[in-house]
Every structure is written in C-alpha cells, then in structure tokens.
C-alpha cells in the first residue's frame, strides 16, 4: 500500500496493454503478459513481474524492479534505484538516462547515459554511444553526488 494525500492506496495493476500519459502517483505492478507504456511521469515504484514488459518514454521517479523474464526499455529518464533480477533485461536507448543505484543480477544494455553506484553479479554492457557519468562529488561519508 502507498500513502497518497493521507490515504492508503493499493498498487495499480496492469494486466494488458496500457499507456500512462500525464502524472501517476503510487505504485504500479506490470503483470505477466502486461505491457506498460509510460509516456508521462510516474512518481512511485514500478514492479515488472515475470513475463511483463514496460517502456519508459517519459520519466520514472521511483524504484524499478525487473523480475526474471521481464523486459524494460528506457527511452526517457529513470530517476531512482533499479533492481534487475537474474533473467531480467533492461535496455537503455540512446535517449535514455539511468540516474540512480543499480542492483544488476540480470542484464543491462546501456546505449544512453547511466550514473550511480553499481552492485550485483549480472551483466552491464555499455554499447556504442553508451556512457557512464561519474560522480560530481563524493562526500566524506562515501555518498556519491550526481548533478544532471
């Protein structure tokens, strides 16, 4: 459950083809066979279950969870932590930006720009045109600061 404007709100579940334009607040779950096309702004977690798919054309401001056999394409901005489970795939297009910590146990193919700390035992491929943005500042406590 999310708390939005003081109320408990259950996650929105996507079982078929769905496009979100404008702004959505709260968690989204993309189920097996579901396909999310995010053309606007998502403020909250997106969980792509096994067999689900998503395209981020706008902005995702929250955590992204990509399960086994799930596929996510990022053409816009992902601003938050990304978790890619073993067997999951995230592809970042030339126009895409990953701004946050990566936990990759699956596969990430970067043709855009990514910046943030990296964890996990998966595969990260920075293909032609793909770039890694370094931290602009590292604080004494080890915090990495990125200015986009």
N, CA and C atoms as an extended XYZ file, in Angstrom:
444
Properties=species:S:1:pos:R:3:atomname:S:1:resname:S:1:resid:I:1 pbc="F F F"
N         0.837       -1.190        0.000 N   UNK     1
C         0.000        0.000        0.000 CA  UNK     1
C         0.879        1.250        0.000 C   UNK     1
N         0.417        2.244       -0.716 N   UNK     2
C         1.057        3.551       -0.711 CA  UNK     2
C         0.191        4.496        0.123 C   UNK     2
N         0.800        5.526        0.638 N   UNK     3
C         0.063        6.587        1.319 CA  UNK     3
C         0.128        7.804        0.414 C   UNK     3
N        -1.030        8.207       -0.126 N   UNK     4
C        -1.102        9.352       -1.028 CA  UNK     4
C        -2.154       10.303       -0.475 C   UNK     4
N        -1.732       11.533       -0.216 N   UNK     5
C        -2.627       12.539        0.364 CA  UNK     5
C        -3.296       12.019        1.636 C   UNK     5
N        -2.531       11.269        2.451 N   UNK     6
C        -3.032       10.773        3.722 CA  UNK     6
C        -3.906        9.543        3.644 C   UNK     6
N        -4.088        8.991        2.441 N   UNK     7
C        -4.934        7.805        2.273 CA  UNK     7
C        -4.106        6.617        1.806 C   UNK     7
N        -4.474        5.417        2.273 N   UNK     8
C        -3.843        4.198        1.766 CA  UNK     8
C        -4.396        3.893        0.385 C   UNK     8
N        -3.497        3.674       -0.556 N   UNK     9
C        -3.906        3.393       -1.935 CA  UNK     9
C        -3.191        2.125       -2.392 C   UNK     9
N        -3.944        1.132       -2.893 N   UNK    10
C        -3.291       -0.094       -3.363 CA  UNK    10
C        -2.542        0.160       -4.670 C   UNK    10
N        -1.560       -0.682       -4.984 N   UNK    11
C        -0.853       -0.540       -6.259 CA  UNK    11
C        -1.822       -0.705       -7.434 C   UNK    11
N        -1.547       -0.011       -8.511 N   UNK    12
C        -2.335       -0.159       -9.744 CA  UNK    12
C        -1.733       -1.319      -10.524 C   UNK    12
N        -2.563       -2.270      -10.904 N   UNK    13
C        -2.102       -3.471      -11.596 CA  UNK    13
C        -2.393       -3.355      -13.085 C   UNK    13
N        -1.391       -3.681      -13.898 N   UNK    14
C        -1.526       -3.618      -15.350 CA  UNK    14
C        -1.428       -5.038      -15.885 C   UNK    14
N        -2.555       -5.534      -16.415 N   UNK    15
C        -2.624       -6.903      -16.913 CA  UNK    15
C        -2.585       -6.976      -18.435 C   UNK    15
N        -2.877       -5.874      -19.123 N   UNK    16
C        -2.894       -5.844      -20.584 CA  UNK    16
C        -2.011       -4.715      -21.088 C   UNK    16
N        -2.366       -4.179      -22.232 N   UNK    17
C        -1.638       -3.044      -22.806 CA  UNK    17
C        -2.174       -1.768      -22.162 C   UNK    17
N        -1.275       -0.931      -21.651 N   UNK    18
C        -1.733        0.317      -21.047 CA  UNK    18
C        -0.695        1.405      -21.246 C   UNK    18
N        -1.176        2.594      -21.627 N   UNK    19
C        -0.317        3.776      -21.754 CA  UNK    19
C        -0.707        4.756      -20.663 C   UNK    19
N         0.293        5.278      -19.979 N   UNK    20
C         0.064        6.311      -18.977 CA  UNK    20
C         0.694        7.596      -19.491 C   UNK    20
N        -0.160        8.595      -19.704 N   UNK    21
C         0.293        9.942      -20.057 CA  UNK    21
C        -0.053       10.823      -18.859 C   UNK    21
N         0.534       11.978      -18.756 N   UNK    22
C         0.287       12.794      -17.578 CA  UNK    22
C         1.085       12.254      -16.412 C   UNK    22
N         0.580       12.461      -15.192 N   UNK    23
C         1.302       12.045      -13.988 CA  UNK    23
C         0.491       11.015      -13.210 C   UNK    23
N         1.165        9.939      -12.802 N   UNK    24
C         0.562        8.929      -11.928 CA  UNK    24
C         1.374        8.876      -10.654 C   UNK    24
N         0.677        8.909       -9.497 N   UNK    25
C         1.349        8.781       -8.199 CA  UNK    25
C         0.922        7.467       -7.563 C   UNK    25
N         1.905        6.734       -7.072 N   UNK    26
C         1.641        5.452       -6.441 CA  UNK    26
C         2.326        4.326       -7.190 C   UNK    26
N         2.294        3.150       -6.617 N   UNK    27
C         2.987        2.001       -7.199 CA  UNK    27
C         2.222        1.415       -8.376 C   UNK    27
N         2.995        0.864       -9.314 N   UNK    28
C         2.450        0.149      -10.467 CA  UNK    28
C         3.023       -1.260      -10.476 C   UNK    28
N         2.180       -2.238      -10.790 N   UNK    29
C         2.627       -3.615      -10.974 CA  UNK    29
C         2.255       -4.018      -12.392 C   UNK    29
N         3.257       -4.411      -13.174 N   UNK    30
C         3.014       -4.898      -14.534 CA  UNK    30
C         3.052       -6.421      -14.463 C   UNK    30
N         1.903       -7.035      -14.683 N   UNK    31
C         1.765       -8.485      -14.536 CA  UNK    31
C         2.257       -9.231      -15.770 C   UNK    31
N         2.371      -10.544      -15.653 N   UNK    32
C         2.729      -11.408      -16.788 CA  UNK    32
C         1.786      -11.106      -17.952 C   UNK    32
N         2.362      -10.847      -19.120 N   UNK    33
C         1.561      -10.523      -20.294 CA  UNK    33
C         1.149       -9.067      -20.375 C   UNK    33
N         1.391       -8.314      -19.313 N   UNK    34
C         1.062       -6.889      -19.311 CA  UNK    34
C         2.157       -6.078      -19.989 C   UNK    34
N         1.767       -4.928      -20.525 N   UNK    35
C         2.732       -4.038      -21.170 CA  UNK    35
C         2.390       -2.601      -20.807 C   UNK    35
N         3.296       -1.955      -20.084 N   UNK    36
C         3.142       -0.553      -19.700 CA  UNK    36
C         3.935        0.321      -20.649 C   UNK    36
N         3.287        1.340      -21.145 N   UNK    37
C         3.961        2.373      -21.948 CA  UNK    37
C         3.827        3.657      -21.145 C   UNK    37
N         4.917        4.071      -20.508 N   UNK    38
C         4.904        5.264      -19.668 CA  UNK    38
C         5.337        6.459      -20.513 C   UNK    38
N         4.351        7.249      -20.942 N   UNK    39
C         4.628        8.411      -21.781 CA  UNK    39
C         4.685        9.692      -20.955 C   UNK    39
N         4.220        9.622      -19.720 N   UNK    40
C         4.202       10.781      -18.838 CA  UNK    40
C         5.199       10.617      -17.707 C   UNK    40
N         4.745       10.908      -16.489 N   UNK    41
C         5.597       10.834      -15.300 CA  UNK    41
C         4.991        9.866      -14.292 C   UNK    41
N         5.795        8.952      -13.819 N   UNK    42
C         5.411        8.016      -12.767 CA  UNK    42
C         6.147        8.410      -11.505 C   UNK    42
N         5.413        8.696      -10.436 N   UNK    43
C         6.015        9.010       -9.138 CA  UNK    43
C         5.690        7.883       -8.183 C   UNK    43
N         6.570        6.899       -8.146 N   UNK    44
C         6.378        5.731       -7.301 CA  UNK    44
C         7.056        4.522       -7.917 C   UNK    44
N         7.016        3.432       -7.209 N   UNK    45
C         7.667        2.191       -7.616 CA  UNK    45
C         6.965        1.561       -8.816 C   UNK    45
N         7.759        0.963       -9.704 N   UNK    46
C         7.219        0.127      -10.783 CA  UNK    46
C         7.834       -1.248      -10.622 C   UNK    46
N         6.979       -2.255      -10.528 N   UNK    47
C         7.425       -3.646      -10.372 CA  UNK    47
C         6.960       -4.404      -11.617 C   UNK    47
N         7.912       -4.863      -12.430 N   UNK    48
C         7.583       -5.613      -13.637 CA  UNK    48
C         7.778       -7.090      -13.316 C   UNK    48
N         6.659       -7.805      -13.246 N   UNK    49
C         6.679       -9.208      -12.871 CA  UNK    49
C         7.191      -10.082      -14.018 C   UNK    49
N         7.524      -11.353      -13.716 N   UNK    50
C         7.979      -12.256      -14.782 CA  UNK    50
C         6.998      -12.268      -15.952 C   UNK    50
N         7.523      -12.106      -17.161 N   UNK    51
C         6.685      -12.104      -18.351 CA  UNK    51
C         6.039      -10.770      -18.662 C   UNK    51
N         6.297       -9.745      -17.846 N   UNK    52
C         5.767       -8.405      -18.089 CA  UNK    52
C         6.771       -7.564      -18.858 C   UNK    52
N         6.297       -6.434      -19.393 N   UNK    53
C         7.175       -5.539      -20.160 CA  UNK    53
C         6.777       -4.088      -19.917 C   UNK    53
N         7.756       -3.206      -20.053 N   UNK    54
C         7.484       -1.780      -19.892 CA  UNK    54
C         8.414       -0.973      -20.782 C   UNK    54
N         7.898        0.171      -21.221 N   UNK    55
C         8.685        1.152      -21.955 CA  UNK    55
C         8.568        2.465      -21.201 C   UNK    55
N         9.703        3.075      -20.881 N   UNK    56
C         9.706        4.377      -20.224 CA  UNK    56
C        10.090        5.407      -21.284 C   UNK    56
N         9.097        6.179      -21.709 N   UNK    57
C         9.328        7.231      -22.695 CA  UNK    57
C         9.415        8.586      -21.999 C   UNK    57
N         8.790        8.681      -20.851 N   UNK    58
C         8.782        9.909      -20.070 CA  UNK    58
C         9.761        9.810      -18.917 C   UNK    58
N         9.231        9.926      -17.693 N   UNK    59
C        10.073        9.942      -16.501 CA  UNK    59
C         9.514        9.007      -15.442 C   UNK    59
N        10.378        8.132      -14.925 N   UNK    60
C        10.014        7.256      -13.818 CA  UNK    60
C        10.796        7.746      -12.609 C   UNK    60
N        10.094        8.301      -11.635 N   UNK    61
C        10.714        8.845      -10.430 CA  UNK    61
C        10.397        7.918       -9.273 C   UNK    61
N        11.181        6.860       -9.157 N   UNK    62
C        10.963        5.853       -8.130 CA  UNK    62
C        11.765        4.610       -8.448 C   UNK    62
N        11.614        3.611       -7.622 N   UNK    63
C        12.357        2.364       -7.785 CA  UNK    63
C        11.745        1.517       -8.900 C   UNK    63
N        12.611        0.888       -9.677 N   UNK    64
C        12.189       -0.024      -10.744 CA  UNK    64
C        12.678       -1.421      -10.395 C   UNK    64
N        11.741       -2.378      -10.324 N   UNK    65
C        12.064       -3.790      -10.082 CA  UNK    65
C        11.756       -4.562      -11.358 C   UNK    65
N        12.755       -5.279      -11.876 N   UNK    66
C        12.598       -6.061      -13.098 CA  UNK    66
C        12.872       -7.518      -12.748 C   UNK    66
N        11.829       -8.330      -12.817 N   UNK    67
C        11.938       -9.731      -12.425 CA  UNK    67
C        12.447      -10.600      -13.573 C   UNK    67
N        12.689      -11.880      -13.263 N   UNK    68
C        13.116      -12.876      -14.255 CA  UNK    68
C        12.124      -12.874      -15.421 C   UNK    68
N        12.634      -12.901      -16.625 N   UNK    69
C        11.872      -12.918      -17.882 CA  UNK    69
C        11.042      -11.657      -18.124 C   UNK    69
N        11.322      -10.594      -17.386 N   UNK    70
C        10.686       -9.296      -17.635 CA  UNK    70
C        11.641       -8.446      -18.477 C   UNK    70
N        11.075       -7.502      -19.223 N   UNK    71
C        11.866       -6.690      -20.145 CA  UNK    71
C        11.423       -5.235      -20.027 C   UNK    71
N        12.394       -4.334      -19.849 N   UNK    72
C        12.100       -2.904      -19.760 CA  UNK    72
C        13.009       -2.151      -20.722 C   UNK    72
N        12.415       -1.238      -21.485 N   UNK    73
C        13.168       -0.353      -22.373 CA  UNK    73
C        13.045        1.069      -21.827 C   UNK    73
N        14.174        1.757      -21.749 N   UNK    74
C        14.173        3.128      -21.241 CA  UNK    74
C        14.617        4.067      -22.354 C   UNK    74
N        13.683        4.913      -22.776 N   UNK    75
C        13.964        5.940      -23.783 CA  UNK    75
C        13.989        7.315      -23.124 C   UNK    75
N        13.406        7.411      -21.930 N   UNK    76
C        13.335        8.661      -21.178 CA  UNK    76
C        14.273        8.620      -19.985 C   UNK    76
N        13.754        9.001      -18.813 N   UNK    77
C        14.580        9.068      -17.599 CA  UNK    77
C        14.067        8.131      -16.511 C   UNK    77
N        14.983        7.369      -15.946 N   UNK    78
C        14.736        6.571      -14.741 CA  UNK    78
C        15.482        7.269      -13.626 C   UNK    78
N        14.758        7.799      -12.653 N   UNK    79
C        15.365        8.536      -11.551 CA  UNK    79
C        15.070        7.787      -10.258 C   UNK    79
N        15.958        6.863       -9.906 N   UNK    80
C        15.789        6.051       -8.714 CA  UNK    80
C        16.530        4.744       -8.869 C   UNK    80
N        16.473        3.930       -7.856 N   UNK    81
C        17.173        2.657       -7.843 CA  UNK    81
C        16.547        1.685       -8.840 C   UNK    81
N        17.411        0.888       -9.488 N   UNK    82
C        16.957       -0.143      -10.421 CA  UNK    82
C        17.446       -1.501       -9.923 C   UNK    82
N        16.528       -2.446       -9.798 N   UNK    83
C        16.850       -3.823       -9.415 CA  UNK    83
C        16.516       -4.723      -10.598 C   UNK    83
N        17.525       -5.420      -11.133 N   UNK    84
C        17.305       -6.347      -12.247 CA  UNK    84
C        17.653       -7.743      -11.748 C   UNK    84
N        16.632       -8.574      -11.614 N   UNK    85
C        16.839       -9.943      -11.146 CA  UNK    85
C        17.459      -10.789      -12.249 C   UNK    85
N        18.060      -11.915      -11.866 N   UNK    86
C        18.625      -12.851      -12.827 CA  UNK    86
C        17.546      -13.229      -13.841 C   UNK    86
N        17.865      -13.130      -15.127 N   UNK    87
C        16.907      -13.423      -16.184 CA  UNK    87
C        16.104      -12.215      -16.624 C   UNK    87
N        16.231      -11.096      -15.918 N   UNK    88
C        15.561       -9.850      -16.306 CA  UNK    88
C        16.448       -9.050      -17.240 C   UNK    88
N        15.842       -8.174      -18.040 N   UNK    89
C        16.582       -7.375      -19.017 CA  UNK    89
C        16.104       -5.933      -19.002 C   UNK    89
N        17.069       -4.996      -18.943 N   UNK    90
C        16.798       -3.571      -19.102 CA  UNK    90
C        17.660       -3.084      -20.247 C   UNK    90
N        17.025       -2.405      -21.213 N   UNK    91
C        17.739       -1.815      -22.339 CA  UNK    91
C        17.553       -0.297      -22.285 C   UNK    91
N        18.666        0.427      -22.331 N   UNK    92
C        18.627        1.882      -22.302 CA  UNK    92
C        18.961        2.386      -23.699 C   UNK    92
N        18.009        3.099      -24.317 N   UNK    93
C        18.195        3.642      -25.666 CA  UNK    93
C        19.120        4.853      -25.625 C   UNK    93
N        19.532        5.322      -26.791 N   UNK    94
C        20.438        6.482      -26.890 CA  UNK    94
C        19.878        7.702      -26.167 C   UNK    94
N        18.562        7.850      -26.132 N   UNK    95
C        17.934        8.996      -25.469 CA  UNK    95
C        17.693        8.744      -23.983 C   UNK    95
N        17.974        7.530      -23.505 N   UNK    96
C        17.661        7.143      -22.137 CA  UNK    96
C        18.699        7.563      -21.113 C   UNK    96
N        18.230        7.746      -19.876 N   UNK    97
C        19.082        8.118      -18.749 CA  UNK    97
C        18.715        7.260      -17.544 C   UNK    97
N        19.725        6.661      -16.914 N   UNK    98
C        19.550        5.947      -15.647 CA  UNK    98
C        20.246        6.777      -14.586 C   UNK    98
N        19.471        7.329      -13.669 N   UNK    99
C        20.006        8.197      -12.636 CA  UNK    99
C        19.729        7.579      -11.273 C   UNK    99
N        20.618        6.697      -10.821 N   UNK   100
C        20.422        6.070       -9.521 CA  UNK   100
C        21.240        4.807       -9.384 C   UNK   100
N        21.153        4.211       -8.218 N   UNK   101
C        21.886        2.988       -7.902 CA  UNK   101
C        21.354        1.820       -8.722 C   UNK   101
N        22.268        0.999       -9.213 N   UNK   102
C        21.906       -0.197       -9.978 CA  UNK   102
C        22.246       -1.445       -9.175 C   UNK   102
N        21.289       -2.344       -9.067 N   UNK   103
C        21.489       -3.672       -8.487 CA  UNK   103
C        21.180       -4.646       -9.624 C   UNK   103
N        22.211       -5.109      -10.305 N   UNK   104
C        22.007       -5.903      -11.512 CA  UNK   104
C        22.498       -7.336      -11.294 C   UNK   104
N        21.546       -8.257      -11.266 N   UNK   105
C        21.867       -9.677      -11.258 CA  UNK   105
C        21.412      -10.309      -12.569 C   UNK   105
N        20.732       -9.537      -13.392 N   UNK   106
C        20.315       -9.956      -14.729 CA  UNK   106
C        21.201       -9.284      -15.761 C   UNK   106
N        20.568       -8.604      -16.716 N   UNK   107
C        21.321       -7.994      -17.811 CA  UNK   107
C        20.841       -6.564      -18.045 C   UNK   107
N        21.798       -5.651      -18.218 N   UNK   108
C        21.506       -4.272      -18.552 CA  UNK   108
C        22.346       -3.889      -19.762 C   UNK   108
N        21.693       -3.386      -20.805 N   UNK   109
C        22.386       -2.938      -22.013 CA  UNK   109
C        22.195       -1.428      -22.092 C   UNK   109
N        23.293       -0.690      -22.016 N   UNK   110
C        23.228        0.766      -21.960 CA  UNK   110
C        23.728        1.406      -23.247 C   UNK   110
N        22.802        2.054      -23.971 N   UNK   111
C        23.165        2.839      -25.141 CA  UNK   111
C        22.965        4.314      -24.884 C   UNK   111
N        22.574        4.661      -23.647 N   UNK   112
C        22.333        6.050      -23.260 CA  UNK   112
C        23.378        6.502      -22.258 C   UNK   112
N        22.916        7.059      -21.132 N   UNK   113
C        23.820        7.506      -20.071 CA  UNK   113
C        23.326        6.933      -18.757 C   UNK   113
N        24.256        6.383      -17.990 N   UNK   114
C        23.918        5.894      -16.654 CA  UNK   114
C        24.883        6.509      -15.649 C   UNK   114
N        24.371        6.762      -14.464 N   UNK   115
C        25.201        7.307      -13.400 CA  UNK   115
C        24.667        6.844      -12.065 C   UNK   115
N        25.528        6.320      -11.233 N   UNK   116
C        25.131        5.804       -9.927 CA  UNK   116
C        26.000        4.617       -9.572 C   UNK   116
N        25.961        4.238       -8.317 N   UNK   117
C        26.753        3.095       -7.886 CA  UNK   117
C        26.154        1.807       -8.448 C   UNK   117
N        26.995        0.791       -8.587 N   UNK   118
C        26.584       -0.473       -9.209 CA  UNK   118
C        26.869       -1.622       -8.251 C   UNK   118
N        25.879       -2.516       -8.122 N   UNK   119
C        26.006       -3.707       -7.290 CA  UNK   119
C        25.458       -4.898       -8.063 C   UNK   119
N        25.840       -6.085       -7.655 N   UNK   120
C        25.280       -7.297       -8.239 CA  UNK   120
C        26.271       -8.067       -9.079 C   UNK   120
N        25.849       -9.246       -9.524 N   UNK   121
C        26.702      -10.161      -10.277 CA  UNK   121
C        26.239      -10.352      -11.714 C   UNK   121
N        25.372       -9.459      -12.185 N   UNK   122
C        24.855       -9.586      -13.541 CA  UNK   122
C        25.764       -8.936      -14.560 C   UNK   122
N        25.190       -8.716      -15.730 N   UNK   123
C        25.932       -8.196      -16.875 CA  UNK   123
C        25.485       -6.771      -17.199 C   UNK   123
N        26.457       -5.857      -17.278 N   UNK   124
C        26.193       -4.495      -17.735 CA  UNK   124
C        27.051       -4.267      -18.966 C   UNK   124
N        26.381       -3.978      -20.084 N   UNK   125
C        27.083       -3.733      -21.336 CA  UNK   125
C        26.848       -2.287      -21.752 C   UNK   125
N        27.929       -1.506      -21.811 N   UNK   126
C        27.851       -0.151      -22.337 CA  UNK   126
C        28.196       -0.249      -23.812 C   UNK   126
N        27.159       -0.235      -24.656 N   UNK   127
C        27.351       -0.414      -26.089 CA  UNK   127
C        27.685        0.925      -26.743 C   UNK   127
N        27.916        0.897      -28.052 N   UNK   128
C        28.278        2.108      -28.787 CA  UNK   128
C        27.285        3.232      -28.478 C   UNK   128
N        27.821        4.378      -28.098 N   UNK   129
C        27.001        5.525      -27.735 CA  UNK   129
C        26.657        5.562      -26.259 C   UNK   129
N        26.838        4.442      -25.552 N   UNK   130
C        26.544        4.381      -24.120 CA  UNK   130
C        27.639        5.045      -23.316 C   UNK   130
N        27.255        5.738      -22.251 N   UNK   131
C        28.225        6.452      -21.425 CA  UNK   131
C        27.926        6.234      -19.950 C   UNK   131
N        28.968        6.385      -19.151 N   UNK   132
C        28.849        6.300      -17.707 CA  UNK   132
C        29.230        7.654      -17.133 C   UNK   132
N        28.300        8.274      -16.415 N   UNK   133
C        28.556        9.569      -15.788 CA  UNK   133
C        29.167        9.317      -14.420 C   UNK   133
N        30.314        9.908      -14.179 N   UNK   134
C        30.954        9.788      -12.876 CA  UNK   134
C        30.327       10.718      -11.862 C   UNK   134
N        30.597       10.456      -10.594 N   UNK   135
C        30.078       11.310       -9.525 CA  UNK   135
C        30.709       12.691       -9.634 C   UNK   135
N        29.885       13.718       -9.411 N   UNK   136
C        30.390       15.091       -9.410 CA  UNK   136
C        31.076       15.415       -8.092 C   UNK   136
N        30.700       14.661       -7.078 N   UNK   137
C        31.250       14.917       -5.748 CA  UNK   137
C        31.099       13.657       -4.910 C   UNK   137
N        32.063       13.377       -4.042 N   UNK   138
C        31.946       12.267       -3.098 CA  UNK   138
C        32.144       12.844       -1.706 C   UNK   138
N        31.130       12.721       -0.863 N   UNK   139
C        31.171       13.282        0.475 CA  UNK   139
C        32.027       12.405        1.391 C   UNK   139
N        32.480       12.952        2.529 N   UNK   140
C        33.314       12.181        3.459 CA  UNK   140
C        32.680       10.871        3.927 C   UNK   140
N        31.341       10.809        3.963 N   UNK   141
C        30.686        9.574        4.403 CA  UNK   141
C        30.547        8.561        3.267 C   UNK   141
N        31.083        8.897        2.078 N   UNK   142
C        31.055        7.978        0.942 CA  UNK   142
C        29.890        8.192       -0.010 C   UNK   142
N        29.007        9.135        0.306 N   UNK   143
C        27.872        9.420       -0.571 CA  UNK   143
C        28.350       10.001       -1.884 C   UNK   143
N        27.852        9.427       -2.982 N   UNK   144
C        28.176        9.925       -4.321 CA  UNK   144
C        27.078       10.894       -4.761 C   UNK   144
N        27.487       12.065       -5.232 N   UNK   145
C        26.533       13.092       -5.659 CA  UNK   145
C        26.673       13.279       -7.164 C   UNK   145
N        25.538       13.192       -7.851 N   UNK   146
C        25.488       13.359       -9.312 CA  UNK   146
C        24.621       14.561       -9.623 C   UNK   146
N        25.120       15.430      -10.459 N   UNK   147
C        24.324       16.584      -10.904 CA  UNK   147
C        24.009       16.405      -12.377 C   UNK   147
N        22.738       16.289      -12.687 N   UNK   148
C        22.284       16.045      -14.046 CA  UNK   148
C        21.825       17.349      -14.609 C   UNK   148
